[in-house]
Amino acid sequence: MSLSPFQDVPEAQTEPSAGQEAESTPESPKPAGTGTDSDVGSGQEQVQEQEPEQSPASGQHPEPPGSPEQESPSHPGSGQGDLSPPTSQPLVEVSHGHRCHTNCLEAPLSRAFQRLGWVVGAYPWVFLLMSVLLTVLLSTGFIYLPEDQEVNVEEQYTPIWSRAKTERRFVQEHFTADDREHFSVSRKSTEIHFASFLVVSNTASLLEQEVFSEVSTLDEAVQALYATEANGTHTLYHQVCAKNQGLCVPSNPLLSAWKVNKNLDFTRITFPIYTVNGQPLSLAGTLGGILLGTRQLVLEAKAMRLQYYLKTGGEDDQHSKTWLNHFLNQVSGIEESLPLKMVQVTYFTSLSRGLEFEATSKTVIPLFYVAFVLIILFAIISCYRCDCARNKMCVGVFGVTSIALAVVSGFGLMLFCGVPFVTIVAYSPFLVLGVGVDDMFIMISAWQKTDRTDSLKQRMSSVYSRVAVSITITTTTNILAFYTGVMSSFRSVQYFCIYTGTMLLFCYFYTITYFGAIMVLDGKREASCLRWLKKPDVPEQKCSSLKRWLCFPFESLPDEEGADIHPMNVFFRDYFGPLLTNTKSKIFVVLLYILYVISSIYGCLQVQEGLDLRNLASDDSYIIPYFNVEERYFSVYGPRVMVIVTKSVDYWDKDARQLLEICLTDFENSKYVDKSLTEFWLREYVEYMKRNTRDVNDKNTFINSISSFLVDFPLFTYDINISSSREITSSRAFIQTMGISSSVNKKKMLIQLRDLAENCEVPLMVYNPAFIYFDQYTVILENTVRNVIVASVAMFVVSLLLIPHPMCAFWVTFAIASVIVGVTGFMAFWNVNLDSVSMINLVICIGFSFDFSAHISYAFVSSPSPSVNQKAIEALYMLGYPVLQSALSTVIGVSVLSAARAYIFRTFFKVMFLVMVFGATHGLIFIPVFLTIFGRFV
């Protein structure tokens, strides 16, 4: 958003009292050479400039030489036919006593843009066609947009340098698994292919013969499914299922036991370990909604999980995916065809996340068209005037099309460069639509301030010298805020920031080229309209009464030498400003800010961390009820975690075994671990050696007996890594986590288990594939703080360079910190987590906070008014409506996302709404009041 350039405000007379007629008062001054500090948007007329001939004694300073207001008509290049740009004179810095100002950066930029404006005014069609052709060229990048590409959730939404990913590499290098003969899901180092049903009984408990009969029917229907490959061959379930001892792994151990013995006594089932025919079965995670009685007997079980594991990796991987896609296509028909009266089912597969997240991005495409129409309507309303000369509705519409060109060009270039398109990038056009129109309004406002008697080249030169620097500064800060997001540990955040920052860059480029050319062409229409209004026989007379009524039914004929005041400027000067600077109002504002800070800090302490992956899918997705049922009935037990001995240990040494046992006991004593479900090959091996009366403390006996032990316990083969030198280089145990349904507990569990591993005297490591997702809870806060600090420091440096007043830099930093705390705190009240999605918006927050606060504070410290209250009123008079208009346009651009069917896009709306409301509130209320309190010390 661009509000005004950062230039010195000339000394001015004191503002009239509130309520006085604007027509009879001297107009409030504007920053020299800017013309936009009081610009409101299209359709807003500007305050009459003070004449440069006034003496310093009057309280006015002349315009610096070389400014557009002092370009002489006889200046070389000022003639209509001369196409050479004007030669700018050096700008003279005006001293304001103790104030520290510099235009070392602004002055050369202003002169360069002044020349650019002259060229655009001379050759508008060249710049217009150049922009269109560039867009057409870059739009060919859309051929690289992948279609029906599976979303890699792990790559995009988990930390890039996740510690768990390093741990996974270690597991893959030292341990193997077998999906064909000895499948064990807890021994897999990566996520595997599967299909899953969660069955919920309509009765108090599903431990009934009738319920198990229905569940068995469902199970058989699933296993009967077969998929047809492209070559016409059939892929049967038993061909792709993970197997144990030659048979498909049962979908549920208790259901499998019931199929073997239909007279199974449900009253004798124990939990979490149930022994059938001398074989212990782990029911943890397979039964849910458990009510236990004495001796761990199950009194009620409300839900059951059916899990169909498939072969993963190698030549079977594609066959498994084909079967899963067929399962997803047929599952609804299966539910309808089966007489399931006793149960309700929800389903999910290993492919579901990626497929549903990809579908989510498509749901917002219709909303983009709605947003585009709303922004056009907003532009038309803002640019509408009740006369044919000053009406800029068509210019506003073409200004919105320049944003569309920027969106197409940005997407095309990024796709050309191979930057992946992720789901959250679909939000970028909404944000760019809302932000991009601000520069358009500033350009139109500056145009309406120019002298209508000047040539088009002179008017464009004046417009560019007034506002192009301002647009450049604010665009730079916004783009800088986005590009700092490249430092994030999440690929999705990096890609979003790159896409959006690039689109904003194109938006800026097309504003000063394409839109500038549109303004020149409309200027020709405006000049033709004014010439038509004059009587041909009396050139000095304005127009006939009929022409005047037709073209200006509600307004007076435009004065070529003057300008009007927009009613909103009058409101901020005569009503809002005096009310805000009233002593009672200041007290109320201070109390309101204290309440705001207290509420925000409390909210920051309540905010939840981490992205719930179900929230990446649309609300009507089938995975939502699945996760809801899982959270309700299966939240007791979490993942089964590997405890890995990473280096060679003398397992035959009693002391070494004791140290290892102490460490494992520490894990079992954690409140997040169920000690009854620990599995460790060494414990079983010691018992095995005792039963066979062998010396477990003898190295040779210990090593030589392992092979016979593994014959009896084949699964432990994948837990012991023996080198060619007959040395156990690594091994692993398994512990069962519990009570980690919330993101807070997941984070605490992960940190605690890793701490226990590090504190053990034996080198240990803990790992489960789910840790790759849990790692986001450990890094999201650190990433957010780091990105915010880096972006804030960058804004602080920019403020020192471009607004070199210490007070301004302080208030900019204060506003950024205050808005970020407020947005973060109120996120918790609006049920928004601190995750990779909301982190993007917090980075965006910095750029907007800079824009709002920097302009207001600089206008205050630059004001010549002797009273701090008058300084605040003058700052609000010049910038109150632009701040309000900029916030409103951005909210309109993202407001349609509130109707999105996906949490991820509603989160963008919620956080962006908070950013704009709190940013505008700081700029219009808090900062002006605080400046009146502390501004006297400047």
Secondary structure, 3 states (H helix, E strand, C coil): CCCCCCCCCCCCCCCCCCCCCHHHCCCCCCCCCCCCCCCCCCCCCCCCCCCCCCCHHHCCCCCCCCCHHHCCCCCCCCCCCCCCCCCCCCCCCCCCCCCCCCCCCHHHHHHHHHHHHHHHHHCHHHHHHHHHHHHHHHHHHHHHCCCCCCCCHHHHHCECCCHHHHHHHHHHHHCCCCCCCECCHHHCCCCCCEEEEEEEECCCCCCCHHHHHHHHHHHHHHHCCEEECCCCCEEEHHHHECEECCEECCCCHHHHHHHHCCCCCHHHCECCEEEECCEEEECCCCEEEEEECHHHEEEEEEEEEEEEEECCCHHHHHHHHHHHHHHHHHHHHHHHHCCCCCEEEEEEECCHHHHHHHHHHHCCHHHHHHHHHHHHHHHHHHHCCCCCCCCCHHHHHHHHHHHHHHHHHHHHHHHHCCCCCCHHHHHHHHHHHHHHHHHHHHHHHHHHHCCCCCCHHHHHHHHHHHHHHHHHHHHHHHHHHHHHHHHCCEHHHHHHHHHHHHHHHHHHHHHHHHHHHHHHHHHHHHHHHHHHHCCCCCCCCCCCHHHHHHHCCCCCCCCCCCCCCCHHHHHHHHHHHHHHCCHHHHHHHHHHHHHHHHHHHHHHHHCCECCCHHHHCECCCCHHHHHHHHHHHCCCEEEEEEEEECCCCCCCCHHHHHHHHHHHHHHHCCCCEEEEEEEEHHHHHHHHHHHCCCCCCCHHHHHHCHHHHHHHCHHHHHHEEECCCCCEEEEEEEEEEECCCCHHHHHHHHHHHHHHHHHCCCCEEEECCCHHHHHHHHHHHHHHHHHHHHHHHHHHHHHHHHCCCHHHHHHHHHHHHHHHHHHHHHHHHCCCCECHHHHHHHHHHHHHHHHHHHHHHHHHHHCCCCCHHHHHHHHHHHHHHHHHHHHHHHHHHHHHHHHCCEHHHHHHHHHHHHHHHHHHHHHHHHHHHHHHHHHHHC
